[in-house]
Amino acid sequence: MEWNFDEALTYYKKQGAPNDQTALIGLLRELQQECGCVPQWAIAKTAESYGIKESYLLAIVKRIPTLRLENTHTLELCAGPNCRASLAPFVEKTYGTHPKGFTVKFSGCMRMCGKGPNIKWDGTVYHHATEELIRRLVEK
């Protein structure tokens, strides 16, 4: 049986979406499983179908680390004193404070100081991160 977005909207509405955020997140996760990401067209159609703002859905996607918007990536820098000091200036200087194509976040200390600097790219942890590694991830 082929997956159908309209049927998924109906199903999750019966589960309580959009008032129940758990149901709404379930819809977004299922959508990502089917499409590989949460596409912008689906954000627009969900907002229209449920009578909510697109910005509300986008805020939910940003809040859930496992959800990813179409053509966007997340670079998470360890905010421990050694990691942040070594890579944050490079990222800001090279890509600016609001880079296109990816979001930069600072986590708390990742507690892997012996393997630092540490980063996460789309949820995958990289140890001993370098400027060259960040360039490869961002530019691939």
SEZAGU-392495 format. One record per atom (N, C-alpha, C, O): x, y, z; residue in three letters. Coordinates in steps of 0.2 Angstrom, whole numbers, padded with zeros to 4 digits, always signed. Layout:
# SEZAGU-392495
XYZALA ...
This chain:
# SEZAGU-392495
+0004-0006+0000MET +0000+0000+0000MET +0004+0006+0000MET +0009+0007+0004MET +0003+0011-0004GLU +0007+0017-0005GLU +0005+0022+0000GLU -0001+0023+0002GLU +0010+0026+0003TRP +0008+0031+0008TRP +0005+0037+0005TRP +0007+0039-0001TRP +0000+0040+0008ASN -0004+0045+0005ASN -0004+0051+0011ASN -0006+0050+0016ASN -0002+0057+0009PHE -0001+0062+0013PHE -0008+0065+0016PHE -0009+0066+0022PHE -0013+0065+0011ASP -0020+0067+0013ASP -0023+0062+0018ASP -0026+0064+0023ASP -0021+0056+0018GLU -0024+0051+0022GLU -0020+0052+0029GLU -0023+0051+0034GLU -0014+0053+0029ALA -0010+0054+0035ALA -0013+0061+0039ALA -0014+0060+0045ALA -0015+0066+0035LEU -0018+0072+0038LEU -0024+0070+0042LEU -0025+0072+0047LEU -0028+0066+0038THR -0035+0064+0041THR -0034+0060+0047THR -0037+0061+0053THR -0029+0055+0047TYR -0028+0051+0053TYR -0025+0055+0059TYR -0028+0054+0064TYR -0020+0059+0058TYR -0018+0063+0063TYR -0023+0068+0066TYR -0022+0070+0072TYR -0027+0070+0062LYS -0032+0075+0064LYS -0037+0071+0069LYS -0039+0074+0074LYS -0038+0065+0068LYS -0042+0060+0072LYS -0039+0059+0078LYS -0042+0057+0084LYS -0032+0059+0078GLN -0028+0058+0084GLN -0027+0064+0088GLN -0024+0064+0094GLN -0030+0070+0086GLY -0030+0076+0090GLY -0026+0082+0087GLY -0026+0087+0090GLY -0022+0081+0081ALA -0018+0086+0078ALA -0023+0091+0076ALA -0029+0089+0073ALA -0022+0097+0076PRO -0016+0101+0078PRO -0016+0102+0086PRO -0010+0104+0088PRO -0021+0102+0089ASN -0021+0104+0096ASN -0017+0099+0101ASN -0014+0102+0105ASN -0016+0093+0099ASP -0012+0088+0102ASP -0005+0088+0099ASP -0004+0086+0093ASP +0000+0091+0102GLN +0007+0092+0099GLN +0010+0085+0097GLN +0014+0084+0093GLN +0008+0080+0102THR +0011+0074+0101THR +0009+0071+0094THR +0013+0068+0090THR +0002+0072+0092ALA +0000+0069+0086ALA +0003+0073+0080ALA +0004+0070+0075ALA +0004+0080+0081LEU +0007+0084+0076LEU +0014+0082+0075LEU +0016+0081+0069LEU +0018+0080+0080ILE +0024+0078+0079ILE +0025+0071+0076ILE +0029+0070+0072ILE +0020+0067+0077GLY +0019+0060+0074GLY +0018+0061+0067GLY +0021+0057+0063GLY +0014+0066+0065LEU +0013+0067+0057LEU +0020+0069+0054LEU +0021+0067+0049LEU +0023+0074+0057LEU +0029+0076+0055LEU +0035+0071+0054LEU +0038+0071+0049LEU +0035+0067+0059ARG +0040+0061+0059ARG +0038+0056+0053ARG +0043+0054+0050ARG +0032+0055+0053GLU +0030+0050+0047GLU +0031+0053+0040GLU +0034+0050+0036GLU +0030+0059+0040LEU +0031+0063+0034LEU +0039+0063+0032LEU +0041+0061+0026LEU +0043+0064+0037GLN +0050+0064+0036GLN +0052+0057+0034GLN +0057+0056+0030GLN +0049+0052+0037GLN +0051+0045+0036GLN +0050+0043+0028GLN +0053+0040+0025GLN +0044+0046+0026GLU +0042+0045+0019GLU +0046+0049+0014GLU +0048+0046+0008GLU +0048+0055+0016CYS +0051+0060+0011CYS +0058+0061+0012CYS +0062+0063+0008CYS +0061+0058+0018GLY +0068+0060+0019GLY +0069+0066+0023GLY +0075+0067+0026GLY +0064+0070+0023CYS +0064+0077+0027CYS +0057+0079+0027CYS +0053+0076+0025CYS +0057+0085+0030VAL +0050+0088+0031VAL +0050+0094+0025VAL +0053+0099+0026VAL +0047+0092+0019PRO +0047+0097+0014PRO +0043+0103+0015PRO +0038+0103+0019PRO +0044+0109+0012GLN +0041+0115+0013GLN +0034+0115+0011GLN +0029+0117+0014GLN +0032+0111+0005TRP +0026+0110+0003TRP +0021+0107+0008TRP +0015+0108+0009TRP +0024+0102+0012ALA +0020+0099+0017ALA +0019+0103+0023ALA +0013+0103+0026ALA +0023+0108+0025ILE +0022+0112+0030ILE +0016+0117+0028ILE +0012+0118+0032ILE +0016+0119+0022ALA +0011+0124+0019ALA +0004+0120+0019ALA -0001+0123+0021ALA +0004+0114+0017LYS -0002+0110+0016LYS -0005+0108+0023LYS -0011+0109+0024LYS +0000+0106+0027THR -0003+0105+0034THR -0006+0111+0038THR -0011+0110+0041THR -0002+0116+0037ALA -0005+0123+0040ALA -0011+0124+0038ALA -0016+0126+0041ALA -0012+0124+0031GLU -0019+0126+0028GLU -0024+0121+0030GLU -0030+0123+0032GLU -0023+0114+0030SER -0027+0109+0032SER -0030+0110+0039SER -0036+0109+0041SER -0025+0111+0043TYR -0027+0111+0051TYR -0028+0118+0053TYR -0030+0119+0059TYR -0028+0123+0049GLY -0030+0130+0051GLY -0025+0133+0056GLY -0027+0137+0060GLY -0018+0132+0055ILE -0013+0134+0059ILE -0008+0138+0055ILE -0008+0138+0049ILE -0004+0142+0058LYS +0002+0146+0055LYS +0007+0141+0053LYS +0009+0137+0057LYS +0010+0142+0047GLU +0016+0139+0045GLU +0022+0140+0051GLU +0026+0135+0052GLU +0022+0146+0053SER +0028+0147+0058SER +0027+0143+0064SER +0032+0141+0067SER +0021+0141+0066TYR +0020+0136+0072TYR +0023+0130+0070TYR +0027+0127+0074TYR +0022+0127+0064LEU +0025+0121+0062LEU +0032+0121+0062LEU +0036+0116+0064LEU +0035+0126+0059LEU +0042+0127+0058LEU +0045+0127+0065LEU +0051+0125+0066LEU +0042+0131+0070ALA +0045+0131+0077ALA +0045+0124+0080ALA +0050+0122+0083ALA +0040+0120+0078ILE +0040+0113+0081ILE +0046+0109+0078ILE +0049+0105+0081ILE +0047+0110+0071VAL +0052+0106+0068VAL +0059+0108+0071VAL +0063+0104+0072VAL +0060+0114+0072LYS +0066+0117+0075LYS +0067+0114+0082LYS +0073+0113+0084LYS +0062+0113+0086ARG +0062+0111+0093ARG +0064+0103+0093ARG +0067+0101+0098ARG +0062+0099+0088ILE +0063+0092+0088ILE +0070+0091+0085ILE +0070+0091+0078ILE +0075+0089+0088PRO +0081+0088+0085PRO +0081+0083+0079PRO +0085+0083+0074PRO +0077+0078+0079THR +0077+0073+0074THR +0073+0075+0068THR +0074+0071+0063THR +0070+0080+0068LEU +0066+0082+0062LEU +0071+0087+0058LEU +0074+0091+0061LEU +0070+0087+0051ARG +0074+0091+0047ARG +0070+0094+0041ARG +0067+0090+0038ARG +0071+0100+0040LEU +0068+0103+0035LEU +0071+0102+0028LEU +0077+0100+0028LEU +0068+0102+0023GLU +0070+0101+0016GLU +0076+0106+0015GLU +0076+0112+0016GLU +0082+0103+0013ASN +0088+0106+0011ASN +0091+0110+0017ASN +0094+0115+0015ASN +0090+0108+0023THR +0093+0111+0028THR +0097+0106+0032THR +0095+0100+0033THR +0102+0108+0035HIS +0106+0104+0040HIS +0107+0107+0046HIS +0106+0113+0047HIS +0109+0103+0051THR +0110+0106+0058THR +0117+0105+0060THR +0119+0099+0060THR +0121+0110+0061LEU +0128+0109+0064LEU +0127+0111+0071LEU +0126+0117+0073LEU +0129+0106+0076GLU +0128+0108+0083GLU +0136+0108+0086GLU +0139+0103+0085GLU +0138+0113+0088LEU +0144+0114+0091LEU +0144+0113+0099LEU +0140+0115+0102LEU +0149+0109+0101CYS +0149+0108+0108CYS +0151+0114+0111CYS +0155+0118+0109CYS +0147+0116+0117ALA +0148+0123+0120ALA +0153+0122+0126ALA +0154+0127+0130ALA +0156+0117+0127GLY +0162+0116+0132GLY +0167+0121+0130GLY +0168+0123+0125GLY +0171+0123+0135PRO +0176+0128+0134PRO +0181+0127+0129PRO +0183+0132+0126PRO +0183+0121+0128ASN +0188+0119+0123ASN +0186+0119+0116ASN +0188+0122+0112ASN +0180+0116+0116CYS +0177+0115+0109CYS +0175+0121+0106CYS +0176+0123+0100CYS +0171+0125+0110ARG +0168+0131+0107ARG +0173+0136+0105ARG +0173+0139+0100ARG +0178+0137+0109ALA +0183+0141+0108ALA +0187+0140+0102ALA +0190+0144+0098ALA +0187+0133+0100SER +0191+0132+0094SER +0188+0132+0087SER +0191+0134+0082SER +0181+0131+0087LEU +0178+0130+0081LEU +0172+0136+0080LEU +0171+0137+0074LEU +0170+0139+0085ALA +0164+0144+0084ALA +0167+0150+0080ALA +0163+0152+0075ALA +0173+0152+0081PRO +0175+0158+0078PRO +0176+0156+0070PRO +0174+0161+0066PRO +0178+0150+0069PHE +0179+0148+0062PHE +0172+0148+0058PHE +0171+0151+0053PHE +0167+0145+0061VAL +0161+0144+0058VAL +0158+0151+0057VAL +0155+0153+0052VAL +0158+0156+0062GLU +0155+0162+0061GLU +0159+0166+0056GLU +0156+0170+0052GLU +0165+0166+0056LYS +0169+0170+0051LYS +0168+0167+0044LYS +0167+0171+0039LYS +0168+0161+0043THR +0167+0158+0036THR +0160+0158+0034THR +0159+0159+0028THR +0155+0157+0038TYR +0148+0156+0036TYR +0143+0161+0038TYR +0138+0161+0036TYR +0146+0165+0043GLY +0141+0171+0045GLY +0137+0168+0051GLY +0137+0163+0053GLY +0133+0173+0054THR +0129+0171+0060THR +0123+0168+0058THR +0119+0165+0062THR +0120+0169+0051HIS +0114+0165+0049HIS +0116+0162+0042HIS +0114+0165+0037HIS +0120+0156+0042PRO +0122+0153+0036PRO +0116+0151+0032PRO +0111+0149+0035PRO +0117+0150+0026LYS +0111+0147+0021LYS +0113+0140+0021LYS +0118+0137+0020LYS +0107+0136+0021GLY +0108+0129+0020GLY +0109+0125+0026GLY +0108+0119+0026GLY +0111+0128+0032PHE +0111+0124+0038PHE +0110+0129+0044PHE +0111+0135+0043PHE +0109+0126+0050THR +0108+0130+0056THR +0113+0128+0061THR +0116+0123+0061THR +0116+0133+0064VAL +0121+0132+0069VAL +0118+0133+0076VAL +0114+0138+0078VAL +0119+0128+0080LYS +0117+0128+0087LYS +0123+0126+0092LYS +0128+0123+0089LYS +0122+0128+0098PHE +0127+0126+0103PHE +0124+0122+0108PHE +0118+0124+0111PHE +0126+0116+0109SER +0124+0112+0114SER +0127+0113+0121SER +0132+0117+0121SER +0125+0110+0126GLY +0129+0110+0132GLY +0136+0106+0130GLY +0137+0104+0125GLY +0140+0106+0135CYS +0146+0102+0134CYS +0144+0095+0133CYS +0140+0092+0136CYS +0147+0092+0127MET +0145+0085+0125MET +0148+0080+0130MET +0147+0074+0129MET +0152+0082+0134ARG +0155+0077+0139ARG +0160+0072+0136ARG +0161+0066+0138ARG +0163+0074+0130MET +0168+0070+0127MET +0174+0074+0126MET +0177+0074+0120MET +0176+0077+0131CYS +0182+0082+0131CYS +0188+0079+0128CYS +0192+0082+0124CYS +0190+0073+0130GLY +0196+0069+0128GLY +0196+0068+0120GLY +0201+0067+0117GLY +0190+0069+0117LYS +0190+0067+0110LYS +0188+0074+0106LYS +0187+0074+0100LYS +0188+0079+0109GLY +0186+0086+0106GLY +0191+0089+0101GLY +0197+0086+0101GLY +0189+0094+0098PRO +0183+0097+0098PRO +0177+0092+0095PRO +0179+0088+0090PRO +0171+0093+0098ASN +0166+0088+0096ASN +0160+0092+0092ASN +0159+0098+0094ASN +0158+0090+0087ILE +0152+0093+0084ILE +0147+0087+0082ILE +0148+0081+0082ILE +0141+0089+0080LYS +0136+0085+0077LYS +0133+0088+0071LYS +0132+0094+0071LYS +0133+0084+0066TRP +0130+0086+0059TRP +0124+0082+0058TRP +0125+0076+0057TRP +0118+0085+0058ASP +0112+0081+0057ASP +0112+0075+0062ASP +0109+0070+0060ASP +0114+0076+0068GLY +0113+0071+0073GLY +0119+0066+0074GLY +0119+0062+0079GLY +0124+0066+0069THR +0129+0062+0069THR +0135+0065+0073THR +0137+0071+0071THR +0138+0062+0078VAL +0143+0065+0082VAL +0150+0064+0078VAL +0151+0059+0076VAL +0154+0069+0078TYR +0161+0069+0075TYR +0166+0071+0080TYR +0165+0077+0083TYR +0171+0067+0082HIS +0176+0069+0087HIS +0182+0072+0083HIS +0183+0071+0077HIS +0186+0075+0087HIS +0192+0078+0084HIS +0191+0082+0078HIS +0194+0082+0073HIS +0185+0086+0078ALA +0183+0090+0072ALA +0188+0095+0070ALA +0191+0098+0075ALA +0188+0097+0064THR +0193+0102+0061THR +0189+0106+0057THR +0183+0105+0055THR +0192+0112+0055GLU +0189+0116+0050GLU +0188+0113+0044GLU +0183+0114+0040GLU +0192+0109+0042GLU +0192+0105+0035GLU +0186+0100+0035GLU +0182+0100+0030GLU +0184+0097+0041LEU +0179+0093+0042LEU +0172+0097+0041LEU +0168+0095+0037LEU +0172+0102+0044ILE +0166+0107+0044ILE +0165+0109+0037ILE +0159+0109+0034ILE +0170+0111+0033ARG +0170+0113+0026ARG +0167+0107+0022ARG +0162+0108+0018ARG +0169+0101+0023ARG +0167+0095+0019ARG +0160+0094+0020ARG +0156+0093+0016ARG +0158+0094+0027LEU +0151+0093+0028LEU +0146+0098+0025LEU +0141+0097+0022LEU +0148+0104+0026VAL +0144+0110+0024VAL +0143+0110+0016VAL +0138+0112+0013VAL +0149+0109+0013GLU +0149+0110+0005GLU +0148+0104+0001GLU +0148+0104-0005GLU +0146+0098+0005LYS +0145+0092+0001LYS +0138+0092-0002LYS +0136+0087-0005LYS 
